[in-house]
Amino acid sequence: TLVIQLGKPGVGFDPDEVYNLVLDAYSQRQFWVTVENVEILREPDPVDLEKIYKEFYIAPVNATVNANGNAVAGSYGYGFDLEAAKKLLADAKDGDEIRIPMEYIEPDLLGADSFFKDTLGNYQTRGDGNDNRTYNLRQACQALDGRVLNPGESLSFSGVVGSGYKSAPEDTGLDDTQGGGLGQVSSTLYCAALLSDVTVTSRSGLAQMPSYIGSGLDADTSLRLQNNLKYPVRINAQYSGGYVRISIAGTEDRDYYRMLGSEIVQTIKAENEYVKFAYDNEEGYADGDVIREGRDGYQAKSYTVRYNRTTNARIGSDYVATTTYAALSRQIAQIVDAPEETTEETTEETTEASEETTEETEAPTEASSQTTSPDWGDGWDAA
């Protein structure tokens, strides 16, 4: 508690006059006197609460993140409520004692985890595939998990997840590629960043529209992000239960939240591609066999929609990007050296009898030629 003793005005008077007044009162057995003609010589100095506040105030310290990416806890401050103290002073009289309670002041961010108490955005995608693909998904998530971005700091997806991944299909129906599946992790991170208002500084879509995420919402491994928010953010990533789950934690100070949206604006039809094989090819393809099903290409536009955090009313939408996916041709086997079919004619030798035989033959009966066709009048549909 801070105690302030208020001063009193200084006064002046004639001491002889007062002395005589005291003697006269004493002779009359009176033990108080009234002194008139008192002059106020000096008022006490005013109490400067602003100066006192600055003298005793210790500012609270917010939690920070050091150069190694480790969060450092904050500390309490110490001071008093300046406005409440001003009211006490205004109500006090000269000579009164003012008692101002001192109190600890909690910082906005106290503990090491205080920065990351809110989920700014999160997204998940279904992550199926063979063992190699799920291995890649799990390893990439582990590389991202716990990564902290200070204000102004950037992140390169490929730089964080590194190398050493297995050969696997990027998506269902596609051929194996080194690190197949990493595009799903980068796409999931991309969506979480859009929802969190973490700035996307570089993004390219995948070659074909993936099956695990909406059109225009994917990103390849060249994805780069930058934290332009006021506070640090932390990426939480895991692969579990067949899903890639990524969230961005931070300090929420927005009065809105975002939702993702996209639409296909153009379709590019897939064409047939004929792949030549020998008749006795090791793959065992026959002429006309489908080697790979095709995929149509698309052009898609993506956007985010802002909603009021309190009322859930729609505020507006923001364009994000236009993405073009190339069509994937349908591959069909074509046999180029099939052997030609041959017809063997068998000649039967006929031995002519030495004796002449007279055969009686009956005249053939002429058969009527009859053609049968569907009765279109009984419900058939003409092709």
C-alpha positions, 0 to 999 in steps of 0.5 A: 500500500502506498501512503500519501500524507496531504499537506496543510496551508501555512498561516501567519498571525500576530504572536503578541495578540495571540498571547494576550488572548490565551492569558485572558482565556485562562483567567476565565478558565477557558481552554480554547481561543479563536484567533482572527486576522489569520493570513494564509501565507502558503498553500502546500505543493500539489500532489503529482500523482503522475510523477508518483506513478512513474516512480513506483511503476514496474511494467509487466514483461510479455513472454518472448521467443528467443533466437533459437525459437524457444519461448521465454516466460514473461513477468508481472509488473507492479503499480496502482490504478492511476484513475482510482488514485486520482479520485481518492485525491480529489475527495481528500482534504488538507492534512488527510492520509491517502492509502493507495493499494499497490497491485501486481499487473499481469502481462498479456502473455505470461507463460511460455505457451501464452503465445499459442493459446488460440487456434488461428486456423486448422485443416485436415485431409484424408491421407490414404495410400501404400506404406511408402506414402503414409511413411512420407506423410508421417515424416513430413508432419513430424518435421513441421510439428512445433515449428515457431515463426516469429513476427516477420520470419519466413518458412520454406516447406521444402527447407523444413521437411528436408529429404530422405523420403520414399518413392510413392504416388502423389495421389490415387491413380498416379505413378510413383515419384520420389517423396510422393505424398508431400504435396498433400502435407504442403496443401494442408499447411497452405489451407491452415495458413489461409485460415490463420492470415499467415501470409503466403509469399509463394505457392504453385498448384499441383500438376493434376487436381488432387482427390484429397482436397478441394479444387484450387486449395492445393500447393506443391512443395515450393510453398513459402509462408511468412508471419506478418502477424503481431505475435509468434505462431506455432505449427502443430502437425500430425498424421494419425487415423488416416488424416493429415492434421495441421493447425496454426496456434497463436494469439487471436486478436481478429474480430473475424474468422475465415472459411475457404471456398473454390469453384471450377470455371473451366474443364479440359477433357482428357485425351487418349494416348496410345502406347506401343508394345510388342506382341509378346511384351513382358507387361502382358498387355493386349491390344486395347488394354487400359494402362492408366485411366485419364483425368480431366484438367480444370481451371479453378478459382479459390477465395476466403470468406470472412465472418464476424466472430461474434454474430457469424454474419458474412463480412466479405470475401477475398480472392486467393488464386487461379489454378490450372490443372493439366489433363492427364491422358488415358493410356491405351496399349497398342500392339504393333507386331501382332502375327498375321492370321493364316487360313490353311486349305486342305486339299482332299484327293478324289479318286475317280471310280473306274466304273461310270455310275449314274446317280439319280438326283432330285430337283432341288426345292426352291426355298423362300427367303425370309428376313426377321426384324424387330417389331418397332411397333411393340415398344422397341426404340430405334437406335 
